[in-house]
């Protein structure tokens, strides 16, 4: 999929870091549920979450990279976060 001719980057493995063995079981479950929720996002939402939280880009940087208005990025991020929260609630977190 693409935005204005620029191809979306491939999905990355959502294990942002190796999960330490020292994490409590509940925390591991919560992180797993978070990863599941992110993986279920649509391509546009996923890309924004990936660029914002994995790479730490600002809305301005993402807007320039994808040629998408900042207001659109903010509303897509908001929708993505709501979907992730809904998934977490469904999983009991």
C-alpha positions as CSV (number, residue, x, y, z in Angstrom):
1,X,0.0,0.0,0.0
2,X,1.2,3.5,-0.5
3,X,0.5,7.1,0.3
4,X,0.7,9.4,-2.7
5,X,3.0,7.1,-4.6
6,X,5.5,6.4,-1.7
7,X,5.4,2.7,-0.7
8,X,4.7,1.8,2.8
9,X,7.6,0.3,4.6
10,X,7.3,-3.4,5.5
11,X,5.9,-4.3,8.8
12,X,8.6,-4.8,11.4
13,X,8.7,-7.3,14.1
14,X,6.8,-5.7,16.9
15,X,9.1,-7.0,19.6
16,X,10.5,-3.5,20.1
17,X,13.0,-5.0,22.5
18,X,13.7,-8.4,23.8
19,X,11.2,-8.9,26.7
20,X,13.3,-9.4,29.8
21,X,12.7,-12.7,31.7
22,X,12.4,-10.6,34.8
23,X,9.1,-9.2,33.8
24,X,6.1,-10.5,35.8
25,X,3.8,-12.8,34.0
26,X,1.0,-10.2,34.0
27,X,3.3,-7.6,32.4
28,X,4.4,-10.1,29.7
29,X,0.7,-10.8,29.0
30,X,0.0,-7.0,28.8
31,X,2.9,-6.4,26.4
32,X,1.8,-9.4,24.3
33,X,-1.8,-8.0,24.2
34,X,-0.4,-4.6,23.2
35,X,1.6,-6.1,20.4
36,X,-1.5,-8.0,19.2
37,X,-3.5,-4.8,19.2
38,X,-0.8,-3.0,17.2
39,X,-0.6,-5.8,14.7
40,X,-4.3,-5.6,14.0
41,X,-4.2,-1.9,12.9
42,X,-4.7,-0.9,9.3
43,X,-1.7,0.0,7.2
44,X,-2.0,3.8,7.7
45,X,-2.5,3.6,11.5
46,X,0.2,1.0,11.9
47,X,2.7,3.2,10.0
48,X,2.0,6.2,12.1
49,X,2.3,4.3,15.4
50,X,5.5,2.7,14.1
51,X,7.0,6.0,13.1
52,X,5.9,7.9,16.2
53,X,6.6,5.4,18.9
54,X,9.3,3.1,17.5
55,X,11.3,5.6,15.6
56,X,10.3,8.7,17.7
57,X,9.5,10.9,14.8
58,X,7.4,14.1,15.3
59,X,4.1,14.7,13.5
60,X,6.0,17.3,11.3
61,X,8.6,14.7,10.3
62,X,6.0,12.1,9.5
63,X,4.0,14.7,7.6
64,X,7.0,15.5,5.4
65,X,8.0,11.9,4.9
66,X,4.5,10.7,3.9
67,X,3.2,13.9,2.4
68,X,0.1,13.8,4.7
69,X,-1.3,16.7,6.6
70,X,-0.5,16.8,10.3
71,X,-4.2,17.0,11.2
72,X,-4.8,13.7,9.3
73,X,-1.8,12.1,11.1
74,X,-3.2,13.1,14.5
75,X,-6.6,11.8,13.8
76,X,-5.2,8.5,12.5
77,X,-3.0,8.2,15.6
78,X,-6.0,8.9,17.9
79,X,-8.0,6.2,16.1
80,X,-5.1,3.7,16.4
81,X,-4.7,4.3,20.1
82,X,-8.4,3.9,20.6
83,X,-8.3,0.5,18.8
84,X,-5.3,-0.6,20.8
85,X,-7.1,0.4,24.1
86,X,-10.2,-1.4,23.0
87,X,-8.2,-4.5,22.3
88,X,-6.5,-4.3,25.7
89,X,-9.9,-3.9,27.5
90,X,-11.1,-7.0,25.6
91,X,-8.1,-8.9,26.9
92,X,-8.8,-7.7,30.4
93,X,-6.2,-5.0,30.8
